[in-house]
Amino acid sequence: MQIQVGFEMIYDCPKPTPMIFNLNVHFTRVSDLVGRDNLMVDPPVPMAAYRDDFGNWCTRIVAPAGRTRIWADALIYDTGIPDTIVAQAQQIPVPDLPEETLIFLLGSRYCETDRLSETAWNLFEHTPPGWDRVQAICDYVHRHLTFGYEHARMTRTALEAYYDRTGVCRDFTHLAVAFCRCMNIPARYCTGYLGDIGMAPPYGPMDFAAWFEVYLGGQWHTFDARNNTPRIGRVLIARGRDAADVALCNAFGPATLTSFKVWTDEVAAG
């Protein structure tokens, strides 16, 4: 199947403002792109790009004073297969974990493992280690939090989400990631496109989505505490420790987001 993905963001800056964007399709999906997913900027400005410490492709600009429009639109192939379930995937003891996974056991800006550890062990110590334990964490977070865009707050941490019991997909993901790390399971935060392909209406407003991956049985596996069901058509943009590592935009000065649109639609065959 093919999926049309893209976004449009319009900023208003009172003066020239340096900005970093993390909005390109992840390098692991580049071979699936039909053409390119170049970022476009209006008015045109010089652009520079680099890979961050997690391998994400980032773009730097200096937005001029006034209105700046940033957008991309791309066609990508997808298998059309829902997220894979590997129920037999086993948890690996910490001494045996590859070194590159260890950073995803540690606390981070939005995932306070030190303050959630006791709660996590009380909740999940008696669940079977491995896939079943991660699924138990997703089930708990899915039930514990109430989803709603009116609950969005960019500064909410995993601990605050646990006590607030509300949030958006990033809050579901932060809490699940924190619980997994507390239980000695490496977990990394993911952001990308996720439409309603294969789902029954009604559909909510389109936005970028957050989910997470855990390291079990020698490889990374996808989980989604917000939706808590295998989904079709995930298109990864970036991975990191939490949302701070994969921010769609970092502005180094005043910048007001005045318009925001995201689309991800299955393209009819023929």
C-alpha positions as CSV (number, residue, x, y, z in Angstrom):
1,M,0.0,0.0,0.0
2,Q,1.0,3.7,-0.3
3,I,0.4,6.4,2.2
4,Q,0.5,10.2,1.6
5,V,2.2,11.8,4.6
6,G,3.0,15.4,5.3
7,F,2.5,18.5,7.5
8,E,2.3,22.3,7.4
9,M,3.5,24.5,10.2
10,I,3.3,28.3,10.2
11,Y,5.3,30.4,12.7
12,D,5.2,34.1,13.5
13,C,8.5,35.5,14.8
14,P,9.0,39.1,15.9
15,K,12.6,39.0,15.0
16,P,15.0,36.6,13.2
17,T,14.9,33.3,15.2
18,P,17.2,30.3,14.9
19,M,15.2,27.0,14.7
20,I,15.9,23.3,14.5
21,F,13.3,20.9,13.0
22,N,13.1,17.2,13.4
23,L,10.5,16.4,10.8
24,N,12.0,14.1,8.1
25,V,11.0,10.5,7.7
26,H,13.5,8.3,9.7
27,F,16.4,6.9,7.8
28,T,15.1,3.4,8.4
29,R,12.1,4.2,6.2
30,V,13.9,6.3,3.5
31,S,14.0,3.3,1.1
32,D,10.2,3.2,1.3
33,L,9.8,6.8,0.1
34,V,8.6,7.5,-3.4
35,G,10.9,10.4,-4.2
36,R,12.0,12.6,-1.3
37,D,10.4,14.3,1.7
38,N,12.4,17.5,1.5
39,L,11.4,20.3,4.0
40,M,10.2,23.4,2.2
41,V,10.4,26.9,3.7
42,D,8.6,30.0,2.6
43,P,10.1,32.6,2.5
44,P,13.2,30.7,1.3
45,V,16.1,30.8,3.7
46,P,19.4,28.9,3.9
47,M,19.1,25.5,5.4
48,A,21.6,23.1,6.9
49,A,21.1,19.5,8.1
50,Y,22.8,17.1,10.4
51,R,22.2,13.8,12.3
52,D,21.8,14.0,16.0
53,D,23.2,11.5,18.5
54,F,20.2,9.2,17.9
55,G,20.5,9.2,14.1
56,N,17.6,11.5,13.6
57,W,17.8,13.9,10.6
58,C,17.6,17.5,11.8
59,T,17.3,20.8,9.8
60,R,18.6,24.2,10.9
61,I,17.3,27.6,9.7
62,V,17.1,31.1,10.9
63,A,13.4,32.1,10.4
64,P,13.1,35.8,9.4
65,A,10.9,38.2,11.2
66,G,7.3,37.7,10.4
67,R,5.5,34.7,9.0
68,T,7.4,31.5,8.1
69,R,5.8,28.4,6.6
70,I,7.4,25.0,6.8
71,W,6.0,22.0,5.1
72,A,6.6,18.6,3.5
73,D,4.6,16.2,1.5
74,A,5.7,12.7,0.5
75,L,4.4,9.3,-0.7
76,I,5.7,6.2,1.1
77,Y,5.2,2.5,0.6
78,D,4.0,0.5,3.6
79,T,3.4,-3.2,4.1
80,G,-0.1,-2.7,5.3
81,I,0.6,-5.2,8.1
82,P,-0.4,-4.3,11.7
83,D,2.3,-4.0,14.3
84,T,3.9,-7.4,14.9
85,I,3.2,-9.3,18.1
86,V,6.0,-11.5,19.3
87,A,4.6,-13.0,22.5
88,Q,7.6,-15.2,23.1
89,A,10.1,-12.4,23.2
90,Q,12.1,-12.6,26.4
91,Q,13.5,-10.0,28.7
92,I,17.3,-9.9,28.7
93,P,19.1,-9.6,32.1
94,V,20.8,-6.2,32.5
95,P,24.3,-7.7,32.6
96,D,23.7,-9.3,29.2
97,L,22.2,-6.2,27.4
98,P,24.2,-4.6,24.6
99,E,25.9,-1.4,25.7
100,E,23.9,0.7,23.2
101,T,20.6,-0.2,24.9
102,L,21.7,0.9,28.4
103,I,20.9,4.6,27.9
104,F,17.3,3.5,27.4
105,L,17.3,2.1,31.0
106,L,18.1,5.4,32.6
107,G,15.9,8.2,33.7
108,S,15.4,11.2,31.4
109,R,13.8,14.7,31.3
110,Y,10.2,13.4,31.2
111,C,10.7,9.9,32.5
112,E,11.6,10.0,36.2
113,T,12.5,6.4,36.9
114,D,13.9,7.2,40.3
115,R,10.5,8.5,41.5
116,L,8.4,5.8,39.8
117,S,10.5,2.7,40.6
118,E,8.7,1.7,43.7
119,T,5.3,2.2,42.1
120,A,6.4,0.2,39.0
121,W,7.6,-2.8,41.1
122,N,4.5,-2.8,43.2
123,L,2.3,-2.9,40.1
124,F,4.3,-5.2,37.8
125,E,6.7,-7.4,39.8
126,H,4.4,-10.4,39.6
127,T,3.8,-10.1,35.9
128,P,5.7,-12.6,33.6
129,P,8.9,-10.9,32.4
130,G,9.2,-10.2,28.7
131,W,6.5,-9.4,26.3
132,D,3.7,-10.1,28.8
133,R,5.1,-7.6,31.2
134,V,5.4,-4.8,28.6
135,Q,1.8,-5.6,27.5
136,A,0.7,-5.4,31.2
137,I,2.3,-2.0,31.4
138,C,0.5,-0.8,28.3
139,D,-2.8,-2.2,29.6
140,Y,-2.4,-0.4,32.9
141,V,-1.4,3.0,31.3
142,H,-4.2,2.7,28.7
143,R,-6.7,2.3,31.6
144,H,-5.1,4.7,34.0
145,L,-4.9,7.8,31.8
146,T,-7.8,9.5,30.1
147,F,-7.0,10.8,26.6
148,G,-8.0,14.3,25.4
149,Y,-6.4,17.1,23.5
150,E,-7.8,19.5,26.1
151,H,-5.4,17.8,28.6
152,A,-2.3,18.6,26.5
153,R,0.5,20.2,28.5
154,M,4.1,20.3,27.1
155,T,5.8,20.2,30.5
156,R,3.9,17.2,31.9
157,T,6.3,14.4,33.0
158,A,5.6,10.7,33.4
159,L,5.2,11.1,37.2
160,E,2.8,14.0,36.7
161,A,0.8,12.0,34.2
162,Y,0.5,9.2,36.7
163,Y,-1.0,11.5,39.3
164,D,-3.0,13.7,36.8
165,R,-4.5,10.6,35.1
166,T,-5.0,12.6,31.9
167,G,-2.9,13.4,28.9
168,V,-2.2,13.0,25.2
169,C,-0.2,10.3,23.4
170,R,3.2,11.6,24.6
171,D,2.0,11.3,28.2
172,F,0.8,7.7,27.7
173,T,4.2,7.0,26.1
174,H,6.3,8.7,28.8
175,L,4.6,6.8,31.6
176,A,4.9,3.4,29.8
177,V,8.5,4.1,28.9
178,A,9.3,5.0,32.5
179,F,7.6,1.9,33.9
180,C,9.5,-0.3,31.4
181,R,12.8,1.2,32.4
182,C,11.9,0.8,36.1
183,M,11.4,-2.9,35.4
184,N,14.8,-3.1,33.7
185,I,13.5,-3.2,30.1
186,P,15.2,-0.8,27.7
187,A,12.5,1.5,26.2
188,R,12.9,4.4,23.7
189,Y,10.4,7.1,22.7
190,C,9.2,7.3,19.1
191,T,7.4,10.0,17.1
192,G,6.0,9.9,13.7
193,Y,2.9,9.7,11.5
194,L,0.0,7.4,12.4
195,G,-3.3,7.7,10.6
196,D,-6.6,5.9,11.1
197,I,-5.9,3.3,8.3
198,G,-7.9,0.2,9.1
199,M,-9.8,1.8,11.9
200,A,-13.6,2.4,12.1
201,P,-14.8,6.0,12.3
202,P,-15.3,8.5,13.9
203,Y,-11.8,9.8,13.4
204,G,-10.1,12.5,15.6
205,P,-8.1,15.4,14.4
206,M,-4.8,14.4,12.7
207,D,-1.6,15.0,14.7
208,F,1.8,13.5,14.9
209,A,1.8,10.4,17.2
210,A,4.0,9.1,19.9
211,W,4.6,5.4,20.7
212,F,7.6,3.4,22.0
213,E,9.9,0.5,21.4
214,V,11.3,-2.0,23.9
215,Y,14.4,-4.2,23.6
216,L,13.3,-7.9,24.1
217,G,14.8,-11.1,22.7
218,G,17.7,-9.3,21.0
219,Q,15.7,-6.7,19.0
220,W,13.4,-3.7,19.3
221,H,9.6,-4.1,19.2
222,T,6.8,-1.6,18.8
223,F,4.3,-0.9,21.6
224,D,1.6,1.8,21.9
225,A,0.0,2.5,25.3
226,R,-2.3,5.2,23.9
227,N,-4.0,3.0,21.3
228,N,-3.1,-0.4,22.8
229,T,-3.8,-2.3,19.7
230,P,-1.7,-3.2,16.6
231,R,-2.0,-0.5,14.0
232,I,-1.3,-0.1,10.3
233,G,0.8,2.5,8.7
234,R,3.2,3.8,11.3
235,V,5.8,6.1,9.7
236,L,8.7,6.8,12.0
237,I,10.2,10.2,12.2
238,A,12.5,10.1,15.2
239,R,13.6,8.1,18.3
240,G,15.1,9.3,21.6
241,R,15.0,9.0,25.3
242,D,11.8,11.0,25.5
243,A,10.0,13.9,23.8
244,A,12.8,16.3,24.6
245,D,15.1,14.4,22.2
246,V,12.6,14.3,19.4
247,A,11.0,17.8,19.5
248,L,9.4,18.7,16.2
249,C,10.9,22.2,16.6
250,N,13.3,23.9,18.9
251,A,13.2,27.7,18.6
252,F,15.9,29.8,20.1
253,G,13.9,32.9,20.5
254,P,10.2,34.0,20.4
255,A,8.2,32.0,17.9
256,T,4.4,31.5,17.9
257,L,2.9,28.5,16.1
258,T,-0.1,30.0,14.3
259,S,-1.2,27.1,12.1
260,F,-0.5,23.3,12.3
261,K,-1.7,20.6,10.0
262,V,-0.7,16.9,9.6
263,W,-2.0,14.4,7.1
264,T,-1.5,10.7,6.6
265,D,-3.9,9.1,4.1
266,E,-3.9,5.8,2.3
267,V,-3.6,6.3,-1.5
268,A,-6.2,4.3,-3.5
269,A,-4.6,1.8,-5.9
270,G,-4.7,2.6,-9.6
